[in-house]
Amino acid sequence: MMLTNFEEHVNSIISETNGWYFDKVQDEEGDVCYRLFDPFGDQNGDAFYDFEDLLDYIVQDDIMSDRIAELISLTHD
């Protein structure tokens, strides 16, 4: 599935910062979910069914939090 522009920006930030990335897929029931992967391509835990939950998980890292907060402020101006 295609990421939105905002999702692509967030994906770029985490990839540039620590090598992690996520994708957006449909699960077996057809629900959209986000899977987070480490730099080696291994999925990190269960899929996230809400993009906000994925963001909450990602911004636990202070550097990520600052960069994503900056992105959010730029997209809402």
C-alpha positions as CSV (number, residue, x, y, z in Angstrom):
1,M,0.0,0.0,0.0
2,M,1.1,3.5,-0.7
3,L,2.2,5.7,2.2
4,T,0.8,9.3,2.5
5,N,3.3,12.1,2.1
6,F,3.4,12.6,5.8
7,E,4.0,8.9,6.4
8,E,6.8,9.0,3.9
9,H,8.4,11.9,5.7
10,V,8.2,10.1,9.0
11,N,9.6,7.0,7.4
12,S,12.5,9.0,6.0
13,I,13.3,10.5,9.4
14,I,13.4,7.2,11.2
15,S,15.4,5.6,8.4
16,E,18.0,8.4,8.4
17,T,18.2,8.6,12.2
18,N,18.5,4.9,13.1
19,G,18.0,2.7,10.0
20,W,14.6,1.5,11.1
21,Y,11.6,1.8,8.7
22,F,8.0,0.8,8.4
23,D,5.6,-0.3,5.7
24,K,1.8,-0.2,5.3
25,V,0.0,-3.4,4.4
26,Q,-3.3,-5.1,4.7
27,D,-3.6,-7.9,7.1
28,E,-5.3,-11.2,6.5
29,E,-8.7,-9.6,7.4
30,G,-8.1,-6.7,5.0
31,D,-7.4,-4.1,7.8
32,V,-4.6,-1.6,7.1
33,C,-1.7,-1.9,9.5
34,Y,1.9,-0.6,9.8
35,R,4.9,-2.9,10.4
36,L,8.1,-1.6,11.9
37,F,11.4,-3.1,10.9
38,D,14.9,-2.9,12.3
39,P,17.9,-2.1,10.0
40,F,18.3,-5.8,9.4
41,G,14.8,-6.2,8.0
42,D,13.4,-8.0,11.0
43,Q,9.9,-7.0,12.0
44,N,9.7,-5.4,15.5
45,G,6.8,-6.9,17.4
46,D,3.2,-6.8,16.3
47,A,1.8,-4.6,13.6
48,F,0.3,-1.2,14.5
49,Y,-3.3,-0.7,13.4
50,D,-3.3,3.0,14.1
51,F,-0.6,5.4,12.7
52,E,-0.8,7.4,15.9
53,D,0.2,4.3,17.9
54,L,3.2,3.8,15.6
55,L,4.2,7.5,16.1
56,D,3.8,7.1,19.9
57,Y,6.1,4.1,19.8
58,I,8.7,5.9,17.6
59,V,8.9,9.1,19.6
60,Q,10.0,7.4,22.7
61,D,13.4,8.2,21.4
62,D,14.2,11.8,22.2
63,I,16.0,12.5,18.9
64,M,13.1,11.0,17.0
65,S,10.6,13.0,19.1
66,D,12.3,16.3,18.2
67,R,12.6,15.5,14.5
68,I,9.0,14.4,14.2
69,A,7.7,17.3,16.2
70,E,9.5,19.6,13.8
71,L,7.9,17.8,10.8
72,I,4.5,18.1,12.4
73,S,4.9,21.8,13.0
74,L,6.0,22.3,9.4
75,T,3.0,20.4,8.0
76,H,0.6,22.3,10.1
77,D,1.8,25.8,9.3
